[in-house]
Amino acid sequence: MVEERIKVNYKPLWKRVIDKEITTGDLRRDTKIAASTFTKMMNNENVSLDVLVRICVALECGLDDIVEIEN
């Protein structure tokens, strides 16, 4: 049996950051997320749910506002 990896896309996050007129550096500092984790997100790689929740709290939004699941 071959497992199919679920792909994620963080385009909604980057759009939301622009709309809120903040920098990714500010968001990273406010959420205390490592630069390497942000690099993973810029490359549409999976990150922990804890990271996503911290971003949601900081941006006052839900998970579906910052990540898309690609089929």
mmJSON file of the N, C-alpha and C atoms, coordinates in Angstrom:
{"data_MODEL":{"atom_site":{
"group_PDB":["ATOM","ATOM","ATOM","ATOM","ATOM","ATOM","ATOM","ATOM","ATOM","ATOM","ATOM","ATOM","ATOM","ATOM","ATOM","ATOM","ATOM","ATOM","ATOM","ATOM","ATOM","ATOM","ATOM","ATOM","ATOM","ATOM","ATOM","ATOM","ATOM","ATOM","ATOM","ATOM","ATOM","ATOM","ATOM","ATOM","ATOM","ATOM","ATOM","ATOM","ATOM","ATOM","ATOM","ATOM","ATOM","ATOM","ATOM","ATOM","ATOM","ATOM","ATOM","ATOM","ATOM","ATOM","ATOM","ATOM","ATOM","ATOM","ATOM","ATOM","ATOM","ATOM","ATOM","ATOM","ATOM","ATOM","ATOM","ATOM","ATOM","ATOM","ATOM","ATOM","ATOM","ATOM","ATOM","ATOM","ATOM","ATOM","ATOM","ATOM","ATOM","ATOM","ATOM","ATOM","ATOM","ATOM","ATOM","ATOM","ATOM","ATOM","ATOM","ATOM","ATOM","ATOM","ATOM","ATOM","ATOM","ATOM","ATOM","ATOM","ATOM","ATOM","ATOM","ATOM","ATOM","ATOM","ATOM","ATOM","ATOM","ATOM","ATOM","ATOM","ATOM","ATOM","ATOM","ATOM","ATOM","ATOM","ATOM","ATOM","ATOM","ATOM","ATOM","ATOM","ATOM","ATOM","ATOM","ATOM","ATOM","ATOM","ATOM","ATOM","ATOM","ATOM","ATOM","ATOM","ATOM","ATOM","ATOM","ATOM","ATOM","ATOM","ATOM","ATOM","ATOM","ATOM","ATOM","ATOM","ATOM","ATOM","ATOM","ATOM","ATOM","ATOM","ATOM","ATOM","ATOM","ATOM","ATOM","ATOM","ATOM","ATOM","ATOM","ATOM","ATOM","ATOM","ATOM","ATOM","ATOM","ATOM","ATOM","ATOM","ATOM","ATOM","ATOM","ATOM","ATOM","ATOM","ATOM","ATOM","ATOM","ATOM","ATOM","ATOM","ATOM","ATOM","ATOM","ATOM","ATOM","ATOM","ATOM","ATOM","ATOM","ATOM","ATOM","ATOM","ATOM","ATOM","ATOM","ATOM","ATOM","ATOM","ATOM","ATOM","ATOM","ATOM","ATOM","ATOM","ATOM","ATOM","ATOM","ATOM","ATOM"],
"id":[1,2,3,4,5,6,7,8,9,10,11,12,13,14,15,16,17,18,19,20,21,22,23,24,25,26,27,28,29,30,31,32,33,34,35,36,37,38,39,40,41,42,43,44,45,46,47,48,49,50,51,52,53,54,55,56,57,58,59,60,61,62,63,64,65,66,67,68,69,70,71,72,73,74,75,76,77,78,79,80,81,82,83,84,85,86,87,88,89,90,91,92,93,94,95,96,97,98,99,100,101,102,103,104,105,106,107,108,109,110,111,112,113,114,115,116,117,118,119,120,121,122,123,124,125,126,127,128,129,130,131,132,133,134,135,136,137,138,139,140,141,142,143,144,145,146,147,148,149,150,151,152,153,154,155,156,157,158,159,160,161,162,163,164,165,166,167,168,169,170,171,172,173,174,175,176,177,178,179,180,181,182,183,184,185,186,187,188,189,190,191,192,193,194,195,196,197,198,199,200,201,202,203,204,205,206,207,208,209,210,211,212,213],
"type_symbol":["N","C","C","N","C","C","N","C","C","N","C","C","N","C","C","N","C","C","N","C","C","N","C","C","N","C","C","N","C","C","N","C","C","N","C","C","N","C","C","N","C","C","N","C","C","N","C","C","N","C","C","N","C","C","N","C","C","N","C","C","N","C","C","N","C","C","N","C","C","N","C","C","N","C","C","N","C","C","N","C","C","N","C","C","N","C","C","N","C","C","N","C","C","N","C","C","N","C","C","N","C","C","N","C","C","N","C","C","N","C","C","N","C","C","N","C","C","N","C","C","N","C","C","N","C","C","N","C","C","N","C","C","N","C","C","N","C","C","N","C","C","N","C","C","N","C","C","N","C","C","N","C","C","N","C","C","N","C","C","N","C","C","N","C","C","N","C","C","N","C","C","N","C","C","N","C","C","N","C","C","N","C","C","N","C","C","N","C","C","N","C","C","N","C","C","N","C","C","N","C","C","N","C","C","N","C","C","N","C","C","N","C","C"],
"label_atom_id":["N","CA","C","N","CA","C","N","CA","C","N","CA","C","N","CA","C","N","CA","C","N","CA","C","N","CA","C","N","CA","C","N","CA","C","N","CA","C","N","CA","C","N","CA","C","N","CA","C","N","CA","C","N","CA","C","N","CA","C","N","CA","C","N","CA","C","N","CA","C","N","CA","C","N","CA","C","N","CA","C","N","CA","C","N","CA","C","N","CA","C","N","CA","C","N","CA","C","N","CA","C","N","CA","C","N","CA","C","N","CA","C","N","CA","C","N","CA","C","N","CA","C","N","CA","C","N","CA","C","N","CA","C","N","CA","C","N","CA","C","N","CA","C","N","CA","C","N","CA","C","N","CA","C","N","CA","C","N","CA","C","N","CA","C","N","CA","C","N","CA","C","N","CA","C","N","CA","C","N","CA","C","N","CA","C","N","CA","C","N","CA","C","N","CA","C","N","CA","C","N","CA","C","N","CA","C","N","CA","C","N","CA","C","N","CA","C","N","CA","C","N","CA","C","N","CA","C","N","CA","C","N","CA","C","N","CA","C","N","CA","C","N","CA","C","N","CA","C"],
"label_alt_id":[null,null,null,null,null,null,null,null,null,null,null,null,null,null,null,null,null,null,null,null,null,null,null,null,null,null,null,null,null,null,null,null,null,null,null,null,null,null,null,null,null,null,null,null,null,null,null,null,null,null,null,null,null,null,null,null,null,null,null,null,null,null,null,null,null,null,null,null,null,null,null,null,null,null,null,null,null,null,null,null,null,null,null,null,null,null,null,null,null,null,null,null,null,null,null,null,null,null,null,null,null,null,null,null,null,null,null,null,null,null,null,null,null,null,null,null,null,null,null,null,null,null,null,null,null,null,null,null,null,null,null,null,null,null,null,null,null,null,null,null,null,null,null,null,null,null,null,null,null,null,null,null,null,null,null,null,null,null,null,null,null,null,null,null,null,null,null,null,null,null,null,null,null,null,null,null,null,null,null,null,null,null,null,null,null,null,null,null,null,null,null,null,null,null,null,null,null,null,null,null,null,null,null,null,null,null,null,null,null,null,null,null,null],
"label_comp_id":["MET","MET","MET","VAL","VAL","VAL","GLU","GLU","GLU","GLU","GLU","GLU","ARG","ARG","ARG","ILE","ILE","ILE","LYS","LYS","LYS","VAL","VAL","VAL","ASN","ASN","ASN","TYR","TYR","TYR","LYS","LYS","LYS","PRO","PRO","PRO","LEU","LEU","LEU","TRP","TRP","TRP","LYS","LYS","LYS","ARG","ARG","ARG","VAL","VAL","VAL","ILE","ILE","ILE","ASP","ASP","ASP","LYS","LYS","LYS","GLU","GLU","GLU","ILE","ILE","ILE","THR","THR","THR","THR","THR","THR","GLY","GLY","GLY","ASP","ASP","ASP","LEU","LEU","LEU","ARG","ARG","ARG","ARG","ARG","ARG","ASP","ASP","ASP","THR","THR","THR","LYS","LYS","LYS","ILE","ILE","ILE","ALA","ALA","ALA","ALA","ALA","ALA","SER","SER","SER","THR","THR","THR","PHE","PHE","PHE","THR","THR","THR","LYS","LYS","LYS","MET","MET","MET","MET","MET","MET","ASN","ASN","ASN","ASN","ASN","ASN","GLU","GLU","GLU","ASN","ASN","ASN","VAL","VAL","VAL","SER","SER","SER","LEU","LEU","LEU","ASP","ASP","ASP","VAL","VAL","VAL","LEU","LEU","LEU","VAL","VAL","VAL","ARG","ARG","ARG","ILE","ILE","ILE","CYS","CYS","CYS","VAL","VAL","VAL","ALA","ALA","ALA","LEU","LEU","LEU","GLU","GLU","GLU","CYS","CYS","CYS","GLY","GLY","GLY","LEU","LEU","LEU","ASP","ASP","ASP","ASP","ASP","ASP","ILE","ILE","ILE","VAL","VAL","VAL","GLU","GLU","GLU","ILE","ILE","ILE","GLU","GLU","GLU","ASN","ASN","ASN"],
"label_asym_id":["A","A","A","A","A","A","A","A","A","A","A","A","A","A","A","A","A","A","A","A","A","A","A","A","A","A","A","A","A","A","A","A","A","A","A","A","A","A","A","A","A","A","A","A","A","A","A","A","A","A","A","A","A","A","A","A","A","A","A","A","A","A","A","A","A","A","A","A","A","A","A","A","A","A","A","A","A","A","A","A","A","A","A","A","A","A","A","A","A","A","A","A","A","A","A","A","A","A","A","A","A","A","A","A","A","A","A","A","A","A","A","A","A","A","A","A","A","A","A","A","A","A","A","A","A","A","A","A","A","A","A","A","A","A","A","A","A","A","A","A","A","A","A","A","A","A","A","A","A","A","A","A","A","A","A","A","A","A","A","A","A","A","A","A","A","A","A","A","A","A","A","A","A","A","A","A","A","A","A","A","A","A","A","A","A","A","A","A","A","A","A","A","A","A","A","A","A","A","A","A","A","A","A","A","A","A","A","A","A","A","A","A","A"],
"label_entity_id":["1","1","1","1","1","1","1","1","1","1","1","1","1","1","1","1","1","1","1","1","1","1","1","1","1","1","1","1","1","1","1","1","1","1","1","1","1","1","1","1","1","1","1","1","1","1","1","1","1","1","1","1","1","1","1","1","1","1","1","1","1","1","1","1","1","1","1","1","1","1","1","1","1","1","1","1","1","1","1","1","1","1","1","1","1","1","1","1","1","1","1","1","1","1","1","1","1","1","1","1","1","1","1","1","1","1","1","1","1","1","1","1","1","1","1","1","1","1","1","1","1","1","1","1","1","1","1","1","1","1","1","1","1","1","1","1","1","1","1","1","1","1","1","1","1","1","1","1","1","1","1","1","1","1","1","1","1","1","1","1","1","1","1","1","1","1","1","1","1","1","1","1","1","1","1","1","1","1","1","1","1","1","1","1","1","1","1","1","1","1","1","1","1","1","1","1","1","1","1","1","1","1","1","1","1","1","1","1","1","1","1","1","1"],
"label_seq_id":[1,1,1,2,2,2,3,3,3,4,4,4,5,5,5,6,6,6,7,7,7,8,8,8,9,9,9,10,10,10,11,11,11,12,12,12,13,13,13,14,14,14,15,15,15,16,16,16,17,17,17,18,18,18,19,19,19,20,20,20,21,21,21,22,22,22,23,23,23,24,24,24,25,25,25,26,26,26,27,27,27,28,28,28,29,29,29,30,30,30,31,31,31,32,32,32,33,33,33,34,34,34,35,35,35,36,36,36,37,37,37,38,38,38,39,39,39,40,40,40,41,41,41,42,42,42,43,43,43,44,44,44,45,45,45,46,46,46,47,47,47,48,48,48,49,49,49,50,50,50,51,51,51,52,52,52,53,53,53,54,54,54,55,55,55,56,56,56,57,57,57,58,58,58,59,59,59,60,60,60,61,61,61,62,62,62,63,63,63,64,64,64,65,65,65,66,66,66,67,67,67,68,68,68,69,69,69,70,70,70,71,71,71],
"pdbx_PDB_ins_code":[null,null,null,null,null,null,null,null,null,null,null,null,null,null,null,null,null,null,null,null,null,null,null,null,null,null,null,null,null,null,null,null,null,null,null,null,null,null,null,null,null,null,null,null,null,null,null,null,null,null,null,null,null,null,null,null,null,null,null,null,null,null,null,null,null,null,null,null,null,null,null,null,null,null,null,null,null,null,null,null,null,null,null,null,null,null,null,null,null,null,null,null,null,null,null,null,null,null,null,null,null,null,null,null,null,null,null,null,null,null,null,null,null,null,null,null,null,null,null,null,null,null,null,null,null,null,null,null,null,null,null,null,null,null,null,null,null,null,null,null,null,null,null,null,null,null,null,null,null,null,null,null,null,null,null,null,null,null,null,null,null,null,null,null,null,null,null,null,null,null,null,null,null,null,null,null,null,null,null,null,null,null,null,null,null,null,null,null,null,null,null,null,null,null,null,null,null,null,null,null,null,null,null,null,null,null,null,null,null,null,null,null,null],
"Cartn_x":[0.842,0.0,0.894,0.624,1.401,0.658,1.362,0.751,0.9,-0.179,-0.155,0.005,1.042,1.274,0.286,-0.246,-1.149,-0.302,-0.583,0.171,-0.587,0.17,-0.418,0.121,-0.635,-0.278,-0.558,0.413,0.268,-0.003,-0.453,-0.758,-1.744,-2.778,-3.701,-3.007,-2.007,-1.262,-0.524,0.208,1.006,0.106,-1.066,-2.023,-2.541,-2.843,-3.361,-2.318,-1.057,0.022,0.094,0.001,0.016,-1.198,-2.376,-3.608,-3.569,-2.937,-2.837,-1.692,-0.934,0.178,1.216,1.578,2.666,3.728,4.903,5.956,6.015,6.597,6.764,7.716,8.664,9.579,8.838,7.891,7.069,6.244,5.637,4.819,5.68,6.854,7.757,8.174,8.493,8.891,7.725,6.54,5.372,4.936,5.14,4.706,5.833,7.054,8.234,8.44,8.316,8.496,9.868,10.585,11.942,11.945,13.02,13.174,13.113,13.659,13.634,12.205,11.332,9.932,9.263,9.569,9.013,9.529,10.777,11.324,10.545,10.223,9.407,8.064,7.461,6.158,6.261,7.331,7.514,7.696,8.162,8.338,7.151,6.059,4.834,5.081,5.921,6.167,5.31,5.085,4.271,4.997,4.239,4.736,3.758,4.145,3.303,2.025,1.037,-0.233,-0.043,0.864,1.159,1.584,2.413,2.863,1.678,0.843,-0.307,-1.275,-1.463,-2.363,-1.808,-0.499,0.095,-0.095,0.033,-0.182,-1.646,-2.553,-3.981,-4.329,-3.773,-4.03,-3.503,-2.301,-1.695,-2.477,-2.997,-3.716,-5.227,-5.669,-7.098,-7.91,-7.555,-8.235,-8.28,-8.857,-8.917,-7.892,-7.728,-6.763,-7.049,-8.323,-8.661,-8.379,-8.05,-7.694,-6.219,-5.415,-3.963,-3.375,-4.142,-3.595,-4.66,-4.212,-5.082,-4.526,-5.408,-4.997,-5.191,-4.13,-4.176,-4.357,-5.207,-5.431,-4.509],
"Cartn_y":[-1.177,0.0,1.249,2.166,3.394,4.517,5.172,6.294,7.554,8.291,9.558,10.677,11.499,12.618,13.73,14.291,15.418,16.682,17.469,18.696,19.878,20.784,21.994,23.192,24.279,25.511,26.647,27.522,28.61,29.959,29.961,31.223,32.094,31.49,32.335,33.052,32.413,33.045,34.266,34.119,35.244,36.384,36.059,37.101,37.823,37.056,37.65,38.56,38.15,38.972,40.309,40.252,41.485,42.346,41.729,42.471,43.148,42.508,43.077,44.079,44.224,45.175,44.938,43.646,43.283,42.539,42.439,41.707,40.281,39.409,38.039,38.018,38.946,39.049,39.399,40.336,40.697,39.509,38.815,37.647,36.577,36.346,35.333,35.687,36.955,37.413,37.305,37.749,37.737,36.324,35.375,34.0,33.106,33.657,32.915,31.624,31.767,30.64,30.759,29.66,29.649,30.036,30.662,31.047,29.824,28.709,27.487,26.994,27.218,26.824,27.7,28.996,29.892,29.513,29.06,28.612,27.4,26.483,25.328,25.777,26.758,27.244,27.932,28.666,29.321,28.288,27.105,26.008,25.04,25.454,24.646,23.256,23.195,21.945,21.908,20.713,20.558,21.102,21.752,22.207,21.718,21.838,21.303,22.122,21.472,22.133,23.251,23.054,24.082,25.389,25.302,26.489,27.173,26.396,26.964,27.626,27.016,27.592,28.917,28.982,30.238,31.346,31.0,31.987,32.433,31.486,31.824,32.756,32.492,33.35,34.76,34.851,36.15,36.933,36.225,36.888,36.927,36.358,36.313,35.7,34.46,33.785,32.288,31.545,30.096,29.434,28.131,27.388,27.502,27.467,27.537,28.909,29.897,31.23,31.338,30.337,30.439,29.27,28.212,27.035,26.422,25.953,25.216,23.803,22.843,21.468,21.201,20.721,20.448,18.958,18.63,17.22,16.819],
"Cartn_z":[0.0,0.0,0.0,-0.912,-1.028,-0.318,0.611,1.324,0.51,0.392,-0.32,0.699,0.504,1.416,1.128,2.172,2.026,1.916,0.897,0.67,1.256,1.859,2.409,1.659,1.743,1.068,2.053,2.246,3.211,2.549,1.296,0.611,1.401,2.008,2.78,3.955,4.547,5.646,5.141,4.049,3.545,3.101,2.541,2.16,3.4,4.439,5.676,6.317,6.294,6.852,6.099,4.78,3.984,4.297,4.362,4.646,6.013,6.989,8.341,8.455,7.36,7.297,8.388,8.54,9.444,8.631,9.178,8.481,9.015,8.235,8.708,9.899,9.933,11.074,12.354,12.244,13.408,13.875,12.925,13.274,13.927,13.375,13.922,15.342,15.559,16.894,17.881,17.461,18.351,18.73,17.832,18.087,18.595,18.631,19.094,18.292,16.974,16.071,15.421,15.336,14.787,13.31,12.898,11.498,10.585,11.041,10.227,9.991,10.953,10.794,9.752,9.771,8.749,7.366,7.289,6.011,5.507,6.403,6.028,5.472,6.133,5.689,4.332,4.105,2.805,1.693,2.057,1.102,1.106,1.748,1.84,2.407,3.443,4.145,5.407,5.915,7.124,8.351,9.228,10.517,11.588,12.833,13.912,14.087,14.618,14.901,15.917,16.867,17.866,17.192,16.183,15.451,14.782,14.123,13.435,14.402,15.564,16.566,17.089,17.344,17.8,16.77,15.497,14.44,14.415,14.541,14.561,15.717,16.875,18.039,17.766,17.223,16.95,15.894,14.896,13.804,14.023,15.136,15.479,14.334,13.989,12.889,13.158,12.229,12.329,11.427,11.592,10.787,9.292,8.93,7.512,6.907,7.747,7.264,6.916,7.312,7.081,6.311,6.119,5.429,4.524,3.371,2.453,2.316,2.159,1.926,0.436,-0.205,-1.644,-1.87,-2.797,-3.159,-4.273],
"occupancy":[1.0,1.0,1.0,1.0,1.0,1.0,1.0,1.0,1.0,1.0,1.0,1.0,1.0,1.0,1.0,1.0,1.0,1.0,1.0,1.0,1.0,1.0,1.0,1.0,1.0,1.0,1.0,1.0,1.0,1.0,1.0,1.0,1.0,1.0,1.0,1.0,1.0,1.0,1.0,1.0,1.0,1.0,1.0,1.0,1.0,1.0,1.0,1.0,1.0,1.0,1.0,1.0,1.0,1.0,1.0,1.0,1.0,1.0,1.0,1.0,1.0,1.0,1.0,1.0,1.0,1.0,1.0,1.0,1.0,1.0,1.0,1.0,1.0,1.0,1.0,1.0,1.0,1.0,1.0,1.0,1.0,1.0,1.0,1.0,1.0,1.0,1.0,1.0,1.0,1.0,1.0,1.0,1.0,1.0,1.0,1.0,1.0,1.0,1.0,1.0,1.0,1.0,1.0,1.0,1.0,1.0,1.0,1.0,1.0,1.0,1.0,1.0,1.0,1.0,1.0,1.0,1.0,1.0,1.0,1.0,1.0,1.0,1.0,1.0,1.0,1.0,1.0,1.0,1.0,1.0,1.0,1.0,1.0,1.0,1.0,1.0,1.0,1.0,1.0,1.0,1.0,1.0,1.0,1.0,1.0,1.0,1.0,1.0,1.0,1.0,1.0,1.0,1.0,1.0,1.0,1.0,1.0,1.0,1.0,1.0,1.0,1.0,1.0,1.0,1.0,1.0,1.0,1.0,1.0,1.0,1.0,1.0,1.0,1.0,1.0,1.0,1.0,1.0,1.0,1.0,1.0,1.0,1.0,1.0,1.0,1.0,1.0,1.0,1.0,1.0,1.0,1.0,1.0,1.0,1.0,1.0,1.0,1.0,1.0,1.0,1.0,1.0,1.0,1.0,1.0,1.0,1.0,1.0,1.0,1.0,1.0,1.0,1.0],
"B_iso_or_equiv":[0.0,0.0,0.0,0.0,0.0,0.0,0.0,0.0,0.0,0.0,0.0,0.0,0.0,0.0,0.0,0.0,0.0,0.0,0.0,0.0,0.0,0.0,0.0,0.0,0.0,0.0,0.0,0.0,0.0,0.0,0.0,0.0,0.0,0.0,0.0,0.0,0.0,0.0,0.0,0.0,0.0,0.0,0.0,0.0,0.0,0.0,0.0,0.0,0.0,0.0,0.0,0.0,0.0,0.0,0.0,0.0,0.0,0.0,0.0,0.0,0.0,0.0,0.0,0.0,0.0,0.0,0.0,0.0,0.0,0.0,0.0,0.0,0.0,0.0,0.0,0.0,0.0,0.0,0.0,0.0,0.0,0.0,0.0,0.0,0.0,0.0,0.0,0.0,0.0,0.0,0.0,0.0,0.0,0.0,0.0,0.0,0.0,0.0,0.0,0.0,0.0,0.0,0.0,0.0,0.0,0.0,0.0,0.0,0.0,0.0,0.0,0.0,0.0,0.0,0.0,0.0,0.0,0.0,0.0,0.0,0.0,0.0,0.0,0.0,0.0,0.0,0.0,0.0,0.0,0.0,0.0,0.0,0.0,0.0,0.0,0.0,0.0,0.0,0.0,0.0,0.0,0.0,0.0,0.0,0.0,0.0,0.0,0.0,0.0,0.0,0.0,0.0,0.0,0.0,0.0,0.0,0.0,0.0,0.0,0.0,0.0,0.0,0.0,0.0,0.0,0.0,0.0,0.0,0.0,0.0,0.0,0.0,0.0,0.0,0.0,0.0,0.0,0.0,0.0,0.0,0.0,0.0,0.0,0.0,0.0,0.0,0.0,0.0,0.0,0.0,0.0,0.0,0.0,0.0,0.0,0.0,0.0,0.0,0.0,0.0,0.0,0.0,0.0,0.0,0.0,0.0,0.0,0.0,0.0,0.0,0.0,0.0,0.0],
"pdbx_formal_charge":[null,null,null,null,null,null,null,null,null,null,null,null,null,null,null,null,null,null,null,null,null,null,null,null,null,null,null,null,null,null,null,null,null,null,null,null,null,null,null,null,null,null,null,null,null,null,null,null,null,null,null,null,null,null,null,null,null,null,null,null,null,null,null,null,null,null,null,null,null,null,null,null,null,null,null,null,null,null,null,null,null,null,null,null,null,null,null,null,null,null,null,null,null,null,null,null,null,null,null,null,null,null,null,null,null,null,null,null,null,null,null,null,null,null,null,null,null,null,null,null,null,null,null,null,null,null,null,null,null,null,null,null,null,null,null,null,null,null,null,null,null,null,null,null,null,null,null,null,null,null,null,null,null,null,null,null,null,null,null,null,null,null,null,null,null,null,null,null,null,null,null,null,null,null,null,null,null,null,null,null,null,null,null,null,null,null,null,null,null,null,null,null,null,null,null,null,null,null,null,null,null,null,null,null,null,null,null,null,null,null,null,null,null],
"auth_seq_id":[1,1,1,2,2,2,3,3,3,4,4,4,5,5,5,6,6,6,7,7,7,8,8,8,9,9,9,10,10,10,11,11,11,12,12,12,13,13,13,14,14,14,15,15,15,16,16,16,17,17,17,18,18,18,19,19,19,20,20,20,21,21,21,22,22,22,23,23,23,24,24,24,25,25,25,26,26,26,27,27,27,28,28,28,29,29,29,30,30,30,31,31,31,32,32,32,33,33,33,34,34,34,35,35,35,36,36,36,37,37,37,38,38,38,39,39,39,40,40,40,41,41,41,42,42,42,43,43,43,44,44,44,45,45,45,46,46,46,47,47,47,48,48,48,49,49,49,50,50,50,51,51,51,52,52,52,53,53,53,54,54,54,55,55,55,56,56,56,57,57,57,58,58,58,59,59,59,60,60,60,61,61,61,62,62,62,63,63,63,64,64,64,65,65,65,66,66,66,67,67,67,68,68,68,69,69,69,70,70,70,71,71,71],
"auth_comp_id":["MET","MET","MET","VAL","VAL","VAL","GLU","GLU","GLU","GLU","GLU","GLU","ARG","ARG","ARG","ILE","ILE","ILE","LYS","LYS","LYS","VAL","VAL","VAL","ASN","ASN","ASN","TYR","TYR","TYR","LYS","LYS","LYS","PRO","PRO","PRO","LEU","LEU","LEU","TRP","TRP","TRP","LYS","LYS","LYS","ARG","ARG","ARG","VAL","VAL","VAL","ILE","ILE","ILE","ASP","ASP","ASP","LYS","LYS","LYS","GLU","GLU","GLU","ILE","ILE","ILE","THR","THR","THR","THR","THR","THR","GLY","GLY","GLY","ASP","ASP","ASP","LEU","LEU","LEU","ARG","ARG","ARG","ARG","ARG","ARG","ASP","ASP","ASP","THR","THR","THR","LYS","LYS","LYS","ILE","ILE","ILE","ALA","ALA","ALA","ALA","ALA","ALA","SER","SER","SER","THR","THR","THR","PHE","PHE","PHE","THR","THR","THR","LYS","LYS","LYS","MET","MET","MET","MET","MET","MET","ASN","ASN","ASN","ASN","ASN","ASN","GLU","GLU","GLU","ASN","ASN","ASN","VAL","VAL","VAL","SER","SER","SER","LEU","LEU","LEU","ASP","ASP","ASP","VAL","VAL","VAL","LEU","LEU","LEU","VAL","VAL","VAL","ARG","ARG","ARG","ILE","ILE","ILE","CYS","CYS","CYS","VAL","VAL","VAL","ALA","ALA","ALA","LEU","LEU","LEU","GLU","GLU","GLU","CYS","CYS","CYS","GLY","GLY","GLY","LEU","LEU","LEU","ASP","ASP","ASP","ASP","ASP","ASP","ILE","ILE","ILE","VAL","VAL","VAL","GLU","GLU","GLU","ILE","ILE","ILE","GLU","GLU","GLU","ASN","ASN","ASN"],
"auth_asym_id":["A","A","A","A","A","A","A","A","A","A","A","A","A","A","A","A","A","A","A","A","A","A","A","A","A","A","A","A","A","A","A","A","A","A","A","A","A","A","A","A","A","A","A","A","A","A","A","A","A","A","A","A","A","A","A","A","A","A","A","A","A","A","A","A","A","A","A","A","A","A","A","A","A","A","A","A","A","A","A","A","A","A","A","A","A","A","A","A","A","A","A","A","A","A","A","A","A","A","A","A","A","A","A","A","A","A","A","A","A","A","A","A","A","A","A","A","A","A","A","A","A","A","A","A","A","A","A","A","A","A","A","A","A","A","A","A","A","A","A","A","A","A","A","A","A","A","A","A","A","A","A","A","A","A","A","A","A","A","A","A","A","A","A","A","A","A","A","A","A","A","A","A","A","A","A","A","A","A","A","A","A","A","A","A","A","A","A","A","A","A","A","A","A","A","A","A","A","A","A","A","A","A","A","A","A","A","A","A","A","A","A","A","A"],
"auth_atom_id":["N","CA","C","N","CA","C","N","CA","C","N","CA","C","N","CA","C","N","CA","C","N","CA","C","N","CA","C","N","CA","C","N","CA","C","N","CA","C","N","CA","C","N","CA","C","N","CA","C","N","CA","C","N","CA","C","N","CA","C","N","CA","C","N","CA","C","N","CA","C","N","CA","C","N","CA","C","N","CA","C","N","CA","C","N","CA","C","N","CA","C","N","CA","C","N","CA","C","N","CA","C","N","CA","C","N","CA","C","N","CA","C","N","CA","C","N","CA","C","N","CA","C","N","CA","C","N","CA","C","N","CA","C","N","CA","C","N","CA","C","N","CA","C","N","CA","C","N","CA","C","N","CA","C","N","CA","C","N","CA","C","N","CA","C","N","CA","C","N","CA","C","N","CA","C","N","CA","C","N","CA","C","N","CA","C","N","CA","C","N","CA","C","N","CA","C","N","CA","C","N","CA","C","N","CA","C","N","CA","C","N","CA","C","N","CA","C","N","CA","C","N","CA","C","N","CA","C","N","CA","C","N","CA","C","N","CA","C","N","CA","C","N","CA","C","N","CA","C"],
"pdbx_PDB_model_num":[1,1,1,1,1,1,1,1,1,1,1,1,1,1,1,1,1,1,1,1,1,1,1,1,1,1,1,1,1,1,1,1,1,1,1,1,1,1,1,1,1,1,1,1,1,1,1,1,1,1,1,1,1,1,1,1,1,1,1,1,1,1,1,1,1,1,1,1,1,1,1,1,1,1,1,1,1,1,1,1,1,1,1,1,1,1,1,1,1,1,1,1,1,1,1,1,1,1,1,1,1,1,1,1,1,1,1,1,1,1,1,1,1,1,1,1,1,1,1,1,1,1,1,1,1,1,1,1,1,1,1,1,1,1,1,1,1,1,1,1,1,1,1,1,1,1,1,1,1,1,1,1,1,1,1,1,1,1,1,1,1,1,1,1,1,1,1,1,1,1,1,1,1,1,1,1,1,1,1,1,1,1,1,1,1,1,1,1,1,1,1,1,1,1,1,1,1,1,1,1,1,1,1,1,1,1,1,1,1,1,1,1,1]
}}}
